Amino acid sequence: MTVNGPGRTVKAALLMAAVALPASLLTTPTTASAAGTLTMLGADVSTAQRALDLGAKYYDAGGTAKDPLDILKGAGVNYVRLRVWNNPASGYNNKAKVLAYAKQVKAKGLKLLVDFHYSDTWADPGKQYKPAAWAGHNINQLQTDVYNYTYDVCNSLKSQGTTPDSVQIGNEINVGMLWDEGKVVNNDFTNLSLLLKSGYNATKACNSGTKVIIHTANSDSDAHARWFYDGITAKGVNWDITGLSYYCPWHGTLANMGSVVSDMKSRYGKDVVIAETAYPFTSANADSTTNSVTSGCSGYPLTWQGQADNFTAVQNTARNAGAIGVFYWEPTWYAVKGNGWDPADINNSGNGWDNMAIFNWTGQVNPNVKWTP
């Protein structure tokens, strides 16, 4: 997921592959899996470290200031997702910061998912910029880059006693990653598959028990999801968990998401997680930066109760469709001056997600939001 910057609205999760889908991929979905349990009750708190460094306060339902990880854990969270950028200008979400925050995450008894963007900034369906250090590298060099970088971050975490429980090889890679070399063009998944194999192999070389997630924003349709995952399957790519983003204003109804989840599980025989979801508690804006999401979905008003009810419905739908996890994206990212969306101007760029966090603009938690197995 990315957020919008000044004067523009980014709806990257809508940007799908501009290709013709093979008729062979447009078959009838297979039978849905039986309902189970959500074991990955997750929150992506990648901006919390910066917020805390700036002095931000987080308050539980009783009004007591606490570590946001403790508040989230009290609401049912057992898994934390942290993105890692190669060399962001902000100095946050880089390897060193992830290593530092991983210690706090693990000390709380929480599991860790590391989200590799393979970029110095946001990677999503609409943009997958190579990190500056890899600019000009060809596909052979990029395979080595991905392997070495993935292994280094994973092994550094392992060496300090915070081995990642799972990793994402890329973030919302609907049409590939590390563009242009790793972009899927004319239905050719060859280069992308080489990069994904490098990331998978590096992760398993670091720690064979770490689960590898391949993440797209393709919860909008079976056709898009099958096009992507059939494409990498045909090239022999291995992965452990299928990750999908679901934001109802962009990806459609809950029923549709459930259909995609059950189809992905049955079609590939792999566990499925909703790697990102969120919902607004207001249409209002806390700062000068335009909100990424300004409208809701039928049946869920833009209130604290509406936000909580939507998240509960997402969890219920995913669980009933056979998913094993749901991650709320950036629940702690309320408007804190200096914690902006743009790593190149973190001090001044503002926050387009302030109405999507589960903490209001003074750091009070929404007491109705719960993660449930």
Protein Blocks (a to p, Z undefined) as FASTA:
>chain_A
ZZddehiacdfklmccdddddfklmcccdddddddddfbdcddfklmmmmmmnopacddf
kopacdfklmmmmnopabdcddddfbdcklpailklmmmmmmmmmmnopacddddfhpab
dcdfkbccddfklgoiafklmmmmmmmmmmmmmmmmmmnopacfbdcedehilnoghifk
lpceehiaklmmmmmmmmmmmmmmmommlccddddfklmbmklmmmmmmmmmmnopacfb
dcddddfklnopfklmmmmmmmmmmmnopacddfbdcddfbfbdfbfbdcfblcdcehia
cbfklmmmmmmmmmmmmmmnopabdcdehkllccdehiafblklmmlnopaklmmmcbdf
kopacfkbccdZZ
